[in-house]
Amino acid sequence: MSVGRVIATIAAAILILFGILFVWGAFSPQGSPGWIPVGLVTIGVGFGLIWLAGRGRAGAPGAQEIVQRVELSGDVSLERMTCRSCGGALSSENVKVVAGAAVVHCPYCGATYHLEEAPKW
């Protein structure tokens, strides 16, 4: 949550609290009926601030998109991937990164295992 949203939410809570106090105070023996519209407007402004603070969600203009690219050093050649269990051909759609480790799921036999890179030396 951004700092602006936190400040807007705190200000809205204070406005709503004071609005409720104005409406409640209007019914006391020392109160004035003119406090009711003031309280209702204050409550409305508070809920308006909450609505405005909640508008800026992901996908809105100004939202940041994070793209991660991996650059490999040295000569890289692609090899055909096959399943360890059944030997079926695998594609990049069958490899997912889970908790920082590459996990392969075979669509043919259903085997799931971690993808390990053997040292080249």
N, C-alpha and C positions, 0 to 999 in steps of 0.2 A: 504494500500500500504506500503510495507516495505521500510526501509531507503535506502537500496541498489537500489531499483527501482527508488526512488525519485532522488538519486544522478545520476544514469545512465540517467534518463530522462532530468535532468538539463544539464548534460554534452553533451548529444545529441543535445539539443536545441542550446547550444553555438557553437558546431561544425557545425551544419547546418547553423547558422547565419554567422559564419566566412567563410564558404564555399561559400555562396551566395555573400558575400562581395568580396572574391577573384575573382569569375567569373565576377561580375559586374565591379570590378576595372580593369580587364584585357582589357576592352573596353574603358577605359579613355585615355586621351592623354599621361599621365605619366605611364600608365600600360604596362605590358609585356604579350605577348601571353603565356608565360610559367606559368602564374598564373591560367589559365583555368584548366589544369590537377590537380593542387594542390587543387583548389576549388572543383572540382568534386570528388576527393578522400575524401576530408574532409566531403562533404555532404554524400557520401556513408558510411563513418565510423559513422556519426551521425545516419543515418537510421538503420545501423547495430546494434548500441547500443539500439535503440528503440525496434528493433525486439528481441534482447536478453533479455531486461528488461521485455517484455511482455510474454516471454515463460513460466515463472514459475507460472502457474495457479493452481487452486484446482485440486486435483487428481494426481498431479505430484509427483515424489519422493521427500520426505521431507515435504510434506503437512501434516498437523495435522488433526486427526479425533477426534472429541469430542464425548464421550459417557457419557450419563447421566444415572445413576442407582439410583433407589429408594430402600432403605432398610427400612423395616417396623419394628417397635419395638413391642414386645409382641407377643401373639399368633394370627395368622392370619388364618382365614378360608375363603375359597372361597364360595361365594353364587352365585346362578344362577341369572343373571340379566334379568329383563323383562321390557318391555316398559311401561311407566306410562299411555300412552293413549290406546294402544290396547292389551297390555299383551304379545306381541310377544317376543320370546327368542332373546336376544342380545348377541353378542360376543365381544371380545376385538377389533375387526376390526371396530365396530360401535362407539368406543369411541376415540375421538381426543382431544388433548390439544390445545386450542386456547387462546392466550393472557394469559396463565397461569391458565386457568380454564378448567376443563374437560367438554367436550360437547358431548352429545349422539345424534346420528342420527339413527332413526328407519328405517330399510329398508322396513318394511311392510306398515306402515301408513305414513311415511315421517315426523313424528314429530321430532323436534329438541329442546333439552332443556339442561340446565346445570346439571351436576351430583353433587348432594349435599350429603355430609356424615353427617348422624345424630349422635349426641353425644351418647356415649355408657353408660352414667350414668343414 
